[in-house]
């Protein structure tokens, strides 16, 4: 049994949904299909999810909703017309949206979640109808009926372990099951949505629940590439990489697969196959537990922008028991996660994302560190990027760091800091953001030629 997930670009138009149906029909093992909401039809377009968010905001602000509602309905009408679905089929979609608009908006987050989920929900119903019209035994099954239980955290819900036994029963259903991604239900019965990459997570959870042979993730690219194509011209495709490598690359900015969505299939040992909806015969990229290391020390080069460094200096810091704990406790109090902590004998730097560190929070944290920890110096450096070399082969290769430093020097990139975990799957270099593209290109040339 294969679980397939089709992203927003794969269901953005009637032509794309037609391609989805052909892919499902081509392999009888593809019996569980997860779909996203329709994405962008072209670069200047708006995703259906964003249209639904605008609709929710219109309702919450007390303004007129007709124009925002018509924009959503028009997208589905265009798809239905292209698929040859009767125009009357749009009436239930319009009625569904109006029903959601009529719900209580006392809890703004729950109300917004309900409207956002309409994108995936109605798309799944359309895909099921399209397959049925082609003679395929296809059925829509929603998260409530299937038992996809999530924590009661609107917009950021997490999957509850108790949902897996119930979800496993989906494998016993006849024909092809079409399942909407991105949302589920709390034990209270409230509809809640998963965080970013939610449809990827839905697919991974279902793959684990039914013990799938493979989780196929269809998108709009032929493979995961060794570097960002917007930075490096024609980067090499990665044919196979491990879960840990994918996790590191996703963390550092690779957007093909959201890092948190990997976890369910990682724990179950189920391989992921990333494929192109418009080139389903292509090799794609496989994500596996282990792979043979035959492509050099590095599998990919990535860069994460919008990072800042909290630099703390105190003489004999290394002798002060509990210093690190108390420093991190201040960040915890402020709700700030950290990325890396390069350190010396009398100083350390805590790297955090700029999004978690606005000016008012920065001022408060710096004041607390200075007063509560009695440090000699504390300062914040903005405008940093983390450039990462990722690859399981690094642990078996001498001179990886030396080659990287030489490559950065040739590109005239100054290294602000270096950090490498004991697992040796990734090596991080902190550089100025304006130097990051040049750093990525030079490192790519060094390791990939």
Secondary structure, DSSP 4 states (H G I P E B T S, - for coil): -EEEEE-GGGGSSHHHHHHHHHHHHH-TTEEEEEE-----SSTT---HHHHHHHHHHHHHTT---HHHHHHHHHHHHHHHHHHT--TTHHHHHHHHHHHHHTS--SSHHHHHHHHHHHHHHHHHHHHHHHHHHTT--EEEE-HHHHT-EE-S-TTSB-B-GGGHHHHGGGGGSSSEEEEE-SEEEETTS-EEEBSTTHHHHHHHHHHHHTT-SEEEEEESSSSEESS-TTTSTTPPEE-EEEHHHHHHHHHTT--SS-GGGGHHHHHHT-EEEEEETTBTTS--EEEES-----S-S-SEEEEEEEEEEEEEE-TTGGGSTTHHHHHHHHHHHTT----B--B-SSEEEEEEEGGG--HHHHHHHHHHHHHHH--SEEEEEEEEEEEEEE-GGGGG-TTHHHHHHHHHHHTT----EEEE-TT-SEEEEEEEHHHHHHHHHHHHHHHH-
